[in-house]
Amino acid sequence: MGDQTASKSYLDLINDCDNFPWDDPFKPLGNHWSSIYQFHLGADLRPHGLVLESTVKKMPWTQDFKIDHESKKVHLTPLNEDDASISYTTALSKLIQRAIDEDTFAVIHGQHSEPYAIMGANFPASVERYASHLLGIVSRGAHLTVYTNTREGMKIWVPRRSPKLFTYPNCLDTTVAGGVAAGEGPFECIIREAEEEASLSEGQVRKDTVATGCISYIGLNDSRGGGEMGLICPTIIYVYDLEVGEDIICRQNDDEVKEFYLMNVNEVKDALFRGEFKTNSAVIMIDFLIRHGVITSENEKHYAEIMARMHRKLPLPTAPEDI
């Protein structure tokens, strides 16, 4: 199974990405839940985020938020119940502006970012991308793996991230990847990012891309992710494949990509085992290799656990209530 001197297994790579503790059925209120605050929107009884106690203490909360330390809940109460959508988003914008003004959190790194939708909210609401991990809301991403079948076998286009990036500098990545902005569908995100990151034409991507499902996990921000350590990052990534001919070459088209490599399967596997990939991109690549029959139950003893861990049930809603 690839380079026998490598330091990481496929399961290690899953653990690197999905590293928030799983519930122990014999300890339903395990220690990892004891200091986490739930983030609530108005009268919705469902939590929409998981906030660290250290974040609650540092956050420059505005009057739009009520903090209940006894029940460990943060409530955002809309100023105008008749237009809760605008109220939620406005209140969150005011909060993030104050955090930027006071330079409270490194993860925001002093600047604004694109809006992320709060997936399960009963009313459309958004919060800035850089701040989403502070509130522990579910993030949405979209990843596209571009590959070609050659006489020597399947080869995959793999970019190396720029060493100047704030998160995961110089790591290998999925061919095309991006965060899904508020008001944008995952496939439209792929269309936008494919041209920006890999010089792929919109026409080809629209025509030949295949949707292959999604993965889910809960990560804890580490030093490579930039900003505060241990922030809770529940995530859903929509996954796509694109097979191209040998005449198609992926080229960097922005400053986020250092260069592209056309790697055979063994080269990809060895890079995975060396831990060269961005953590969630490693999981995307594992998912790709499973779907294309490279990783199977016959050659991977942790196959069943890997499959389950790539499709983790999140403890937060991902759709509005049926009301």
Beta strands, then each sheet from edge to edge (+ up, - down):
strand 1: 36-41
strand 2: 49-52
strand 3: 65-68
strand 4: 73-76
strand 5: 115-117
strand 6: 126-128
strand 7: 139-150
strand 8: 153-161
strand 9: 176-179
strand 10: 210-220
strand 11: 232-243
strand 12: 257-264
sheet 1: 2+ 1- 4- 3+
sheet 2: 5+ 6-
sheet 3: 9+ 7- 8+ 12-
sheet 4: 9+ 7- 11- 10+
end
